């Protein structure tokens, strides 16, 4: 069971309490014999804190609820059962919806309503969510796994753009007592495209006439820093009426809201609730957050409190260079040295996480080792002492076959001066850090050729970008065929119009 993280006291009638979480990645490594249930354990704790301990008015999720674009049936069943258990009930929701026209999942001509006002289901904890880059819409009809939960009335899904060439960000308007909240949501859009839309002034923010009477929250799921020259969300473009930003996609949990941008807006980066990559940013302790908003005097006041999650597997991360260490050059020397380091990290994990549930007690360990001039032992030799080849019950850690990541300095880069802002990762071998080229860039390069055959007359570049991206990253086998069928259908329709409808 989840350990209590906050006193079970309900907020007052003039306090709007919002629980915040992002990047839950349900279904991550669900087939792993040790870690398969980790993502569900952490998310259920978030739901329990929200519904039972903090008695929040709403739960706000910042994208990537699911790890896979097409979650398995097992993941969907587990998710629905958890949400029915914690989000349904007889507790009355005191939040009044003022404008929810941006909600998804309603037929044309049908008036959108929040799920807790649907007479066919009893919702005690309303969940509002945008999609991330893992669970974004794809395929015919541009649906995502979130649309299934929305159709089941378990969540309120918004932030999807009908036209990504002309982006319109429309808020959900809610009120409790004398507190009025405007929540702007923008589901994930590829960073390069989003940055281009901002530069070309193709982004419109819709605001109510009395916007100054609202506490305005923006929820996004984008890159926060600029990485490898790629674009990121332009923070300076956040308008002045936004008071608070929930930033999804970044997995490192930063517990204090920083003030950034042209208007010094408060930005909270909650981080993920489960460990999806064995990297430094994931090693920070995981949290959910409780945001209380009040109207005091003539202005809004808020308090954001971090709530540690206890149903999270311990993770210890370290980096070292073998050169200069008390370590011999032979394979046996390297193995002995690294196994000793790993053993100390396991002990540190048990000491730093004394209250973790027993089924999550086996820690994750990762050491990034620069081994220029030293032999890199095979993973199974390093992990043999910690569980490789043994029964799972005898494992000392959760990843005995994937403990160490070796890398070597690139000789050419060693001779070249290091860039002022370069970090240690820039000195790795290129084949260790090379990422897959951006699909949009590859297609753009091909279509930008001067050859006559490269000039498009029927297909649009953006449609090709999306189809190829969905085919590769979302593993949608019909993505390209659907794009071509749609284009042919439009051409046929155009011909019929030109021929007078014959």
C-alpha positions in Angstrom: 0.0 0.0 0.0 1.0 3.6 -0.6 2.6 5.2 2.4 0.7 8.4 3.4 2.4 11.5 2.0 0.0 14.3 2.9 -2.6 14.8 5.6 -6.1 13.7 4.6 -7.7 17.1 5.0 -10.0 18.4 2.4 -9.4 21.8 0.9 -11.7 24.6 1.9 -14.5 25.9 -0.2 -12.4 28.7 -1.5 -9.2 26.6 -2.1 -8.8 25.0 -5.5 -6.5 21.9 -5.0 -4.8 20.4 -8.0 -2.7 17.3 -7.9 0.0 17.3 -10.6 1.9 14.4 -12.2 3.5 13.7 -15.6 5.2 11.0 -17.6 3.7 8.0 -15.9 4.7 5.6 -18.8 2.3 2.9 -17.9 3.3 -0.4 -19.5 7.1 0.3 -19.5 9.0 -3.0 -19.6 5.8 -4.7 -18.7 7.3 -8.1 -19.7 10.3 -7.7 -17.3 10.1 -10.3 -14.6 11.2 -7.9 -11.9 10.3 -4.4 -13.1 7.1 -5.2 -15.1 4.7 -3.7 -12.5 6.8 -0.7 -11.5 5.0 1.9 -13.6 1.6 0.8 -12.3 2.7 0.8 -8.7 3.9 4.4 -8.9 0.8 5.7 -10.8 -1.6 4.0 -8.3 0.2 5.8 -5.5 -0.4 9.1 -7.4 -4.1 8.2 -7.7 -4.4 7.2 -4.0 -2.7 10.4 -2.9 -5.0 12.5 -5.1 -8.3 10.8 -4.3 -7.9 9.7 -0.7 -5.1 11.5 1.0 -5.1 15.1 -0.4 -8.7 14.9 -1.5 -7.8 17.0 -4.5 -10.4 18.7 -6.6 -8.8 17.5 -9.8 -5.8 15.5 -11.0 -3.7 17.2 -13.8 -1.6 14.9 -15.9 1.1 16.3 -18.3 1.3 13.7 -21.0 2.9 10.2 -21.6 0.4 8.4 -19.4 1.3 5.3 -21.6 4.8 4.3 -22.6 3.7 2.7 -25.9 1.6 4.4 -28.6 -0.5 1.3 -28.8 -0.6 -0.1 -25.2 -1.1 -3.8 -24.7 -4.5 -5.1 -23.6 -3.0 -6.0 -20.3 -1.8 -2.4 -19.8 -5.2 -1.0 -20.8 -7.1 -3.3 -18.4 -4.8 -2.5 -15.5 -5.1 1.3 -16.2 -8.9 1.2 -16.4 -9.2 -0.9 -13.2 -6.9 1.6 -11.3 -8.9 4.6 -12.5 -12.2 3.0 -11.7 -11.0 2.2 -8.2 -9.6 5.7 -7.4 -11.5 8.1 -9.7 -15.1 6.7 -9.4 -17.1 7.1 -6.2 -19.7 9.1 -4.4 -17.5 12.1 -3.3 -19.1 15.2 -4.7 -17.0 17.3 -7.0 -17.2 21.0 -6.1 -15.7 22.3 -9.3 -18.0 24.1 -11.7 -17.2 23.9 -15.4 -17.5 27.3 -17.1 -16.2 26.5 -20.6 -15.0 23.0 -21.6 -15.5 23.2 -25.4 -11.9 22.2 -26.0 -12.4 18.7 -24.6 -11.9 15.7 -27.0 -14.2 12.7 -27.6 -17.5 14.4 -28.6 -19.3 14.1 -31.9 -19.8 17.1 -34.1 -22.7 19.1 -32.8 -22.5 17.5 -29.4 -21.9 19.8 -26.5 -18.8 18.7 -24.6 -19.3 18.0 -20.8 -16.8 17.1 -18.1 -17.0 13.4 -17.1 -18.1 14.2 -13.6 -21.3 15.8 -15.0 -22.2 12.7 -17.0 -25.3 11.1 -15.4 -24.2 7.6 -16.4 -21.0 7.5 -14.2 -20.1 8.7 -10.7 -16.7 10.5 -10.8 -15.1 11.5 -7.5 -11.7 12.6 -8.9 -11.8 14.3 -12.3 -8.6 13.7 -14.3 -7.6 16.3 -16.9 -4.8 15.2 -19.3 -2.9 16.1 -22.5 -1.1 13.6 -24.7 2.7 13.3 -24.8 5.0 12.1 -27.6 4.6 8.4 -26.5 0.7 8.4 -26.5 0.0 11.0 -29.2 -2.8 10.6 -31.8 -2.0 8.6 -35.0 -3.6 6.6 -37.8 -7.0 7.1 -39.3 -9.1 9.5 -37.3 -6.0 10.6 -35.3 -7.0 8.8 -32.2 -4.8 7.9 -29.3 -5.1 5.4 -26.3 -6.3 8.4 -24.3 -9.4 8.6 -26.6 -10.3 5.1 -25.3 -10.2 6.3 -21.7 -12.1 9.5 -22.7 -14.8 7.5 -24.4 -15.1 5.5 -21.2 -15.6 8.8 -19.3 -12.6 8.0 -17.0 -10.6 11.1 -18.1 -11.1 14.5 -19.6 -8.7 14.7 -22.6 -7.9 18.0 -24.2 -4.9 19.7 -25.9 -5.2 17.9 -29.3 -4.8 20.2 -32.3 -7.0 19.7 -35.4 -4.7 21.7 -37.6 -1.0 21.7 -36.6 -0.3 24.3 -39.2 -2.5 26.8 -37.4 -2.2 26.1 -33.7 -5.0 27.3 -31.4 -4.6 27.0 -27.6 -8.0 27.2 -25.9 -8.3 26.9 -22.1 -10.7 24.9 -20.0 -12.4 27.3 -17.5 -13.2 26.0 -14.1 -14.4 27.6 -10.8 -14.6 26.6 -7.2 -15.9 29.1 -4.7 -14.2 32.4 -5.5 -11.3 30.8 -7.4 -11.4 30.7 -11.2 -8.9 28.6 -13.1 -8.0 28.6 -16.8 -6.0 25.6 -17.8 -4.4 25.8 -21.3 -3.2 22.5 -22.7 -0.9 21.8 -25.6 -0.4 18.1 -26.5 3.0 17.2 -27.9 4.0 18.5 -31.3 7.4 17.9 -32.8 9.6 20.6 -31.4 10.9 21.8 -34.8 7.4 22.2 -36.1 6.2 23.9 -33.0 9.1 26.3 -32.9 8.5 27.1 -36.6 4.8 27.8 -35.9 5.8 30.3 -33.1 8.3 32.0 -35.4 5.8 32.3 -38.2 3.1 33.6 -35.7 0.8 30.6 -36.4 0.0 30.1 -32.7 -3.2 31.7 -31.3 -4.0 31.9 -27.6 -7.7 32.2 -26.9 -8.6 34.0 -23.7 -11.9 34.8 -21.9 -12.8 38.5 -21.8 -12.2 38.6 -18.1 -8.9 36.8 -18.2 -7.5 38.8 -15.3 -10.0 37.2 -13.0 -8.5 33.8 -13.6 -5.4 32.0 -12.3 -4.0 30.6 -15.6 -2.1 27.4 -15.9 -0.3 26.1 -19.0 0.4 22.3 -19.4 2.9 21.4 -22.1 4.8 18.2 -23.1 7.9 19.4 -25.0 11.7 19.6 -24.8 12.7 22.2 -22.2 16.4 22.8 -23.0 17.8 23.0 -26.5 19.6 19.7 -27.2 22.1 19.1 -30.0 21.0 22.2 -31.8 17.4 21.0 -32.0 14.5 23.4 -31.3 12.7 23.5 -28.0 9.5 25.2 -26.7 10.2 29.0 -26.8 9.7 29.9 -23.2 9.7 33.6 -24.1 6.6 33.1 -26.1 4.5 32.1 -23.1 2.0 35.0 -22.7 2.0 37.3 -19.7 -1.4 36.1 -18.4 0.0 32.6 -17.7 0.7 32.3 -13.9 2.0 28.7 -13.7 3.4 26.1 -16.1 3.4 22.3 -15.8 6.2 21.0 -18.0 6.0 17.4 -19.0 8.4 15.3 -21.1 11.5 16.0 -19.0 12.0 13.1 -16.7 14.2 14.7 -14.1 12.1 15.8 -11.1 12.8 19.4 -10.0 10.9 20.0 -6.8 10.9 23.8 -6.9 9.1 25.9 -9.5 11.6 28.2 -11.3 10.8 31.6 -12.7 11.8 31.8 -16.4 10.9 33.5 -19.6 10.2 37.1 -20.7 7.4 37.4 -18.1 9.1 35.4 -15.3 6.5 32.7 -15.2 6.6 29.9 -12.5 7.6 26.6 -14.3 7.2 23.3 -12.5 9.0 20.2 -13.9 7.5 17.3 -12.0 9.5 14.6 -13.8 8.5 11.0 -14.5 7.0 8.7 -11.8 8.9 5.6 -13.1 12.4 5.0 -14.3 12.5 4.5 -18.1 16.2 5.1 -18.8 19.2 4.5 -16.6 20.5 8.0 -16.8 21.6 10.7 -14.4 18.3 12.7 -14.7 16.2 9.7 -13.6 18.2 9.2 -10.4 16.5 12.1 -8.6 13.8 11.0 -6.2 10.3 10.8 -7.8 7.4 13.1 -6.6 3.9 14.1 -7.3 2.8 17.7 -6.5 -0.1 19.4 -4.7 -1.0 22.9 -5.9 -3.4 25.0 -3.8 -4.7 28.2 -5.3 -6.6 30.9 -3.3 -7.9 34.3 -4.1 -6.7 36.6 -1.3 -7.5 40.3 -1.3 -7.3 41.3 -4.9 -4.9 38.7 -6.2 -4.3 35.0 -6.4 -1.9 33.2 -4.1 -0.7 29.7 -4.6 1.4 27.1 -2.8 3.0 24.1 -4.5 4.1 21.2 -2.3 6.2 18.2 -3.4 5.0 14.8 -2.2 7.6 12.0 -2.3 6.5 8.8 -4.0 7.4 5.7 -2.0 6.3 3.0 -4.4 9.3 3.7 -6.7 12.2 1.3 -7.2 15.5 2.8 -5.9 18.0 3.8 -8.6 21.6 4.7 -8.1 23.7 6.2 -10.8 27.5 7.0 -11.0 30.1 8.0 -13.6 33.8 7.3 -13.4 37.0 7.0 -15.4 39.1 3.9 -15.0 42.3 5.9 -15.7 43.6 7.1 -12.3 41.7 4.6 -10.3 43.3 1.9 -8.2 42.5 -0.7 -10.8 44.7 -3.1 -12.8 44.7 -3.4 -16.6 43.5 -7.0 -16.9 39.9 -8.1 -17.4 39.8 -9.7 -14.0 41.1 -6.5 -12.3 38.5 -4.4 -14.0 35.7 -6.8 -13.1 36.8 -6.9 -9.4 37.1 -3.2 -9.2 33.6 -2.5 -10.8 31.9 -5.3 -8.8 33.2 -3.7 -5.6 31.8 -0.3 -6.7 28.4 -1.8 -7.6 28.2 -3.6 -4.2 28.7 -0.2 -2.4 25.9 1.4 -4.6 23.5 -1.5 -3.7 24.2 -0.8 0.0 23.7 2.9 -0.5 20.3 2.2 -2.2 19.1 0.1 0.8 20.3 2.8 3.2 18.7 5.7 1.3 15.4 4.0 0.6 14.6 2.1 3.9 10.8 2.2 3.5 10.5 1.0 0.0 8.0 -2.0 -0.3 9.6 -5.4 -0.5 8.6 -6.1 -4.1 10.5 -2.9 -5.1 13.5 -3.4 -2.9 15.9 -4.7 -5.6 17.5 -1.5 -6.8 18.5 -0.4 -10.3 22.2 0.3 -10.7 24.0 2.1 -13.5 27.7 3.1 -13.8 28.9 5.0 -16.9 32.5 4.0 -17.3 35.2 5.7 -19.5 37.5 2.8 -20.2 40.1 4.2 -22.6 43.2 1.9 -22.3 41.3 -0.8 -20.3 39.4 -3.9 -21.3 35.6 -3.8 -21.3 34.4 -7.1 -19.8 31.2 -8.8 -21.1 28.0 -7.7 -19.2 27.3 -11.3 -18.0 30.7 -11.5 -16.3 30.1 -8.3 -14.4 26.6 -9.3 -13.4 27.4 -12.8 -12.4 27.9 -11.8 -8.7 24.6 -9.9 -8.6 22.2 -12.3 -10.2 23.1 -13.3 -13.8 22.5 -17.1 -14.1 20.7 -17.3 -10.7 17.0 -17.5 -9.9 15.2 -14.2 -9.7 14.7 -14.5 -5.9 18.5 -14.6 -5.6 19.1 -11.4 -7.5 20.7 -8.6 -5.5 19.5 -5.9 -8.0 16.8 -5.5 -10.7 19.2 -5.2 -13.7 22.2 -7.6 -13.1 22.7 -8.0 -16.9 22.8 -4.3 -17.7 24.8 -2.5 -15.0 27.7 -0.9 -16.8 27.8 1.4 -19.9 31.3 1.7 -21.3 32.5 4.5 -23.5 35.9 5.7 -24.9 37.2 9.1 -25.8 37.3 9.9 -29.4 40.9 10.5 -30.4 40.1 13.2 -32.9 38.0 15.0 -30.3 40.7 14.7 -27.7 43.0 16.7 -29.9 40.4 19.4 -30.7 39.6 22.1 -28.1 36.4 21.5 -26.2 33.5 23.8 -26.8 32.8 26.2 -23.9 29.4 24.7 -23.2 30.2 21.1 -24.0 29.6 18.4 -21.4 31.3 15.1 -20.8 28.9 13.2 -23.1 30.3 15.2 -26.0 33.6 13.3 -25.6 32.1 9.9 -26.1 32.5 7.8 -29.2 30.1 8.8 -31.9 28.6 5.3 -32.2 27.7 5.4 -28.6 25.7 8.6 -28.6 24.5 8.9 -32.2 20.7 9.2 -32.3 18.5 8.3 -35.2 18.3 11.2 -37.7 15.2 13.2 -37.5 12.7 11.7 -39.9 11.4 15.1 -40.9 14.9 16.2 -41.8 15.5 13.2 -44.0 12.3 13.6 -45.9 12.9 17.4 -46.2 16.4 16.8 -47.6 15.0 14.3 -50.2 12.1 16.5 -51.2 14.3 19.6 -51.4 16.3 18.1 -54.3 16.4 20.2 -57.5 15.4 17.2 -59.5 12.2 17.7 -61.4 10.9 14.4 -60.0 11.1 15.7 -56.5 8.6 18.4 -57.0 5.3 17.6 -55.3 2.0 18.4 -57.0 -0.5 16.1 -55.2 1.0 15.2 -51.8 1.8 17.7 -49.1 5.2 17.6 -47.4 3.6 17.7 -43.9 1.4 14.7 -44.7 4.5 12.8 -45.9 6.4 13.8 -42.7 3.6 12.5 -40.5 3.0 9.3 -42.4 6.7 8.3 -42.4 7.1 9.2 -38.8 4.0 7.2 -37.8 5.2 4.2 -39.9 8.7 4.3 -38.2 8.2 5.5 -34.6 4.6 4.4 -34.0 4.9 1.1 -35.9 1.7 1.9 -37.8 1.9 -0.4 -40.9 -0.9 1.4 -42.7 0.3 4.9 -42.1 1.7 5.5 -45.6 -1.1 3.7 -47.3 -3.7 5.7 -45.4 -2.0 8.9 -46.4 -2.0 7.9 -50.1 -5.6 6.8 -50.0 -6.7 10.1 -48.4 -4.8 12.0 -51.0 -6.3 10.1 -53.9 -9.7 10.5 -52.4 -9.3 14.3 -52.3 -8.0 14.3 -55.9 -11.0 12.3 -57.0 -13.3 14.7 -55.2 -11.6 17.6 -56.9 -12.0 16.1 -60.3 -15.7 15.5 -59.8 -16.2 19.1 -58.7 -14.4 20.3 -61.9 -16.6 18.0 -64.0 -19.8 19.4 -62.4 -20.4 16.6 -60.0 -20.6 13.9 -62.6 
